[in-house]
Amino acid sequence: MQFTKRLRDPIRRGEITCSIRIWKRPHVRVGHSYKVGAGSIVVDKIRQIQFDDITSALARRSGFAGVADLLKIAKHGAGETVYLVEFHYEK
């Protein structure tokens, strides 16, 4: 799971613990770890949500200024399904 460079330090500090992804199908699995710099994130939970569930508060919790800012980054390829991925960082 890749993160834009500006999100990596807040993830390492534990300030960002979720990510919105728009995929055809999930690309991560609960309990698996994914490299982020010197450490990794471990996926705690993944669930499908609707576009209407993406609020300004959720966008900020994900490290973005607002919904529009988040949606510019969240869509990967031709996917149309929205996933909320919750995780924690481990060194």
C-alpha positions in Angstrom: 0.0 0.0 0.0 1.6 3.2 -1.1 1.2 6.7 0.5 1.9 10.1 -1.0 5.2 11.5 0.5 3.5 14.2 2.6 1.5 11.5 4.5 4.4 9.3 5.5 5.7 11.2 8.6 2.2 11.7 10.1 1.6 7.9 9.6 4.8 7.1 11.4 3.8 9.4 14.3 0.4 7.7 14.5 -1.5 10.8 13.5 -3.0 9.1 10.4 -4.6 5.6 11.1 -6.9 5.2 8.1 -7.0 5.6 4.4 -9.7 5.8 1.8 -9.0 3.8 -1.4 -11.0 3.4 -4.6 -10.3 0.1 -6.1 -11.9 -2.7 -8.2 -11.2 -5.1 -5.3 -9.3 -4.9 -2.0 -5.5 -4.7 -2.5 -4.7 -5.3 1.2 -5.6 -7.9 3.8 -6.4 -7.6 7.5 -3.5 -8.6 9.6 -0.9 -8.2 6.9 1.8 -5.6 7.0 2.9 -3.2 4.2 6.2 -1.3 4.1 6.2 2.4 4.8 9.7 3.8 5.0 11.7 2.1 7.8 8.6 0.6 9.3 5.3 -0.9 8.2 1.6 -0.4 8.6 -0.5 -3.3 9.8 -4.1 -3.5 8.4 -6.5 -3.7 11.3 -9.8 -3.5 9.4 -11.0 -2.9 5.8 -14.6 -2.3 4.9 -16.5 -1.2 1.9 -18.2 2.2 2.2 -20.2 4.5 -0.1 -19.0 7.8 -1.6 -21.5 9.6 0.7 -19.7 8.2 3.7 -16.6 10.2 2.9 -17.0 13.3 5.1 -14.7 16.2 5.6 -13.9 14.8 9.1 -12.9 11.4 7.5 -10.8 13.1 4.9 -9.0 15.1 7.6 -8.5 11.9 9.6 -6.9 10.4 6.5 -4.5 13.3 6.2 -6.3 15.5 3.7 -7.6 19.0 3.8 -11.1 17.9 2.6 -13.0 15.5 0.4 -12.0 16.9 -2.9 -8.3 16.8 -1.9 -8.7 13.1 -0.8 -10.5 12.0 -4.0 -7.7 13.4 -6.2 -5.4 10.8 -4.6 -7.7 8.0 -3.5 -8.7 6.6 -6.9 -6.3 4.0 -8.3 -7.0 2.8 -11.8 -10.5 1.9 -13.0 -11.8 1.1 -9.6 -15.2 2.3 -8.4 -15.6 0.6 -5.0 -14.7 2.7 -2.0 -12.8 1.1 0.9 -11.9 2.4 4.3 -8.7 0.8 5.5 -7.8 1.2 9.1 -4.3 0.5 10.3 -1.5 1.1 12.8 2.2 1.8 12.3 4.9 -0.5 13.6 8.7 0.2 13.6 
